[in-house]
Every structure is written in structure tokens, then in C-alpha cells.
Amino acid sequence: MIRFVVSPDNRVVPDLAAKLPGRGMWLSASRDVLDSPRTRQAFARAAKAQVSVPDCLADLVEAALGQRMLDAVSLARRAGQVVCGFQKCREWLISGRAGVVIRSEGASLDEFSRLVSGRRSLPVVTVPDRVLASAFGRDRAVYAVMAPG
């Protein structure tokens, strides 16, 4: 679920941190819900006023979620709670230190299945290629493993 609020100029804005002032309106994080024409009417009905909904609302939410993911991975990297690279990820998976596997969209499925062999019960998050590369300060990063918690 994603929280939205109405700005002072009557525009609907996503509030991913749920900290912006105002009455919150919650919607499913699904792209088809955000792109639906009925969503515009739902915002106006929930706000009890005419509101302006950006045409690219789903793109705004996607960009904001990508930035939040980048921030979370960067913070976890500095805390030593996430590693990247096939060999380091494989070591964390074998030792049981992994809580979630993060893979970039451009990752090879064959290589990924070799990476997680024997640990298929872990959740897997697929992110845009730039998120992992930016979080680790590299030109390219394909896999990362984050500790639980």
C-alpha cells in the first residue's frame, strides 16, 4: 500500500515515508491500479475536493520507490549488512547469513539459479540495474545479498 496526500496546490503526491501532513489516501502499489482512470475519481472522492492527479503518477511512484531502495541498500552497505558479487553472495547464502537476495533486471537466469541453489526459499527482489550499481559505487553490480532485519 502507498500513501498519497494532497499538496497545498491541490496536487496528489506520493508519501512513501508516510510523514507528510494531511489526510492520507492509501492505494495498492500495483501499476494497473495507479494507471486506472477510476483512480482519479477515487482521489477526488477521498479528498472531498477537486484534485489534480499527474498523468505520470505511476512513473513518479516507481522512481520514488527506486530511490528508497537505493537509500536502503546504501545504508545497509555502510553498516556491513549487505554484500555484492557472486562469490561473496554465495558465501553468505551457504553460511545462512542471507535474509533476502537482490538481483538486477539484467541478471542471467542460469547464473542466478546457480547462486541460490539450495536456498530457494529466500525472498528475491528484482531492481533496476542502476540501483545496485549506484548503491555499491560500481559500474555494474548484478547480485547482492542482505542480512535479515
C-alpha positions as CSV (number, residue, x, y, z in Angstrom):
1,M,0.0,0.0,0.0
2,I,1.2,3.5,-0.8
3,R,0.0,6.6,1.0
4,F,-0.9,9.7,-1.0
5,V,-1.6,13.2,0.2
6,V,-2.9,16.4,-1.4
7,S,-0.4,19.2,-1.6
8,P,-1.4,22.9,-0.8
9,D,-1.8,23.4,-4.6
10,N,-4.3,20.5,-4.7
11,R,-2.0,18.1,-6.4
12,V,-1.8,14.4,-5.4
13,V,1.7,13.4,-4.3
14,P,3.0,10.0,-3.1
15,D,4.1,9.9,0.5
16,L,6.2,6.8,0.7
17,A,7.6,7.6,4.2
18,A,4.1,8.3,5.5
19,K,5.3,11.5,7.1
20,L,3.7,14.3,5.1
21,P,1.0,16.3,6.7
22,G,-2.6,15.9,5.6
23,R,-5.2,13.3,5.3
24,G,-3.7,10.2,3.8
25,M,-5.2,8.2,1.0
26,W,-4.0,4.6,0.6
27,L,-3.8,2.7,-2.7
28,S,-2.4,-0.6,-3.8
29,A,1.1,-0.4,-5.1
30,S,0.1,-2.1,-8.4
31,R,0.8,-0.2,-11.6
32,D,-2.6,-1.1,-13.1
33,V,-4.3,0.5,-10.1
34,L,-2.3,3.7,-10.4
35,D,-2.9,3.9,-14.1
36,S,-6.6,3.3,-13.9
37,P,-8.9,6.2,-14.8
38,R,-11.0,5.3,-11.7
39,T,-8.1,6.3,-9.5
40,R,-8.5,9.9,-10.4
41,Q,-12.1,9.8,-9.2
42,A,-11.1,7.9,-6.1
43,F,-8.6,10.6,-5.1
44,A,-11.2,13.4,-5.5
45,R,-13.8,11.4,-3.5
46,A,-11.3,10.7,-0.7
47,A,-10.1,14.2,-0.6
48,K,-13.6,15.6,-0.8
49,A,-12.4,18.2,-3.2
50,Q,-11.2,18.6,-6.8
51,V,-7.6,17.4,-7.0
52,S,-5.0,17.3,-9.8
53,V,-3.6,13.9,-10.5
54,P,-0.3,13.9,-12.5
55,D,-0.5,11.9,-15.7
56,C,2.7,10.1,-14.8
57,L,1.7,9.1,-11.3
58,A,2.8,5.5,-11.7
59,D,6.2,6.7,-13.0
60,L,6.6,9.1,-10.1
61,V,5.9,6.3,-7.6
62,E,8.2,3.9,-9.4
63,A,11.1,6.4,-9.3
64,A,10.4,7.2,-5.7
65,L,10.4,3.5,-4.7
66,G,13.6,3.0,-6.7
67,Q,15.3,5.9,-4.8
68,R,14.1,4.4,-1.4
69,M,15.5,1.0,-2.4
70,L,18.8,2.7,-3.3
71,D,18.9,4.5,0.0
72,A,18.2,1.4,2.0
73,V,20.8,-0.7,0.2
74,S,23.4,2.1,0.5
75,L,22.7,2.4,4.3
76,A,22.9,-1.4,4.7
77,R,26.2,-1.5,2.8
78,R,27.7,1.1,5.1
79,A,26.5,-1.0,8.1
80,G,28.0,-4.2,6.7
81,Q,24.6,-5.8,6.3
82,V,24.8,-6.3,2.5
83,V,27.4,-7.6,0.1
84,C,27.5,-7.8,-3.7
85,G,29.3,-10.0,-6.1
86,F,28.7,-13.7,-7.0
87,Q,31.3,-15.2,-4.7
88,K,30.5,-13.1,-1.6
89,C,26.8,-13.6,-2.1
90,R,27.3,-17.3,-2.4
91,E,29.3,-17.4,0.8
92,W,26.5,-15.6,2.7
93,L,23.9,-17.9,1.3
94,I,25.8,-21.0,2.2
95,S,26.5,-19.8,5.8
96,G,22.9,-18.8,6.3
97,R,23.6,-15.1,6.8
98,A,21.3,-14.0,4.0
99,G,17.8,-12.7,4.5
100,V,17.0,-11.5,1.0
101,V,18.6,-11.8,-2.4
102,I,18.6,-8.7,-4.6
103,R,19.2,-9.1,-8.3
104,S,19.3,-6.6,-11.1
105,E,17.0,-6.8,-14.1
106,G,19.8,-7.7,-16.4
107,A,20.9,-10.8,-14.4
108,S,21.3,-14.1,-16.1
109,L,18.7,-16.6,-15.0
110,D,21.1,-19.5,-15.3
111,E,23.7,-17.8,-13.2
112,F,21.0,-16.8,-10.7
113,S,19.8,-20.3,-10.3
114,R,23.5,-21.4,-9.6
115,L,23.7,-18.6,-7.0
116,V,20.7,-19.6,-5.0
117,S,20.9,-23.4,-5.4
118,G,19.8,-24.9,-2.2
119,R,18.4,-21.7,-0.8
120,R,15.4,-21.1,-3.0
121,S,13.1,-20.3,0.0
122,L,14.7,-16.9,0.4
123,P,12.8,-13.9,-0.9
124,V,14.2,-12.4,-4.1
125,V,13.8,-8.7,-5.1
126,T,14.5,-7.6,-8.7
127,V,15.6,-4.0,-9.1
128,P,16.7,-1.8,-12.0
129,D,20.4,-2.2,-12.9
130,R,21.3,1.3,-11.8
131,V,20.1,0.7,-8.2
132,L,22.7,-1.9,-7.3
133,A,25.5,-0.2,-9.3
134,S,24.8,3.1,-7.5
135,A,24.5,1.6,-4.1
136,F,27.9,-0.1,-4.3
137,G,29.6,2.7,-6.3
138,R,30.4,0.4,-9.2
139,D,29.9,0.5,-12.9
140,R,27.9,-2.7,-12.7
141,A,26.5,-4.9,-9.9
142,V,24.3,-7.9,-10.6
143,Y,23.7,-9.6,-7.3
144,A,23.5,-8.6,-3.7
145,V,22.6,-10.4,-0.5
146,M,21.2,-8.6,2.5
147,A,21.1,-9.8,6.1
148,P,17.8,-10.3,7.8
149,G,16.4,-7.5,9.9
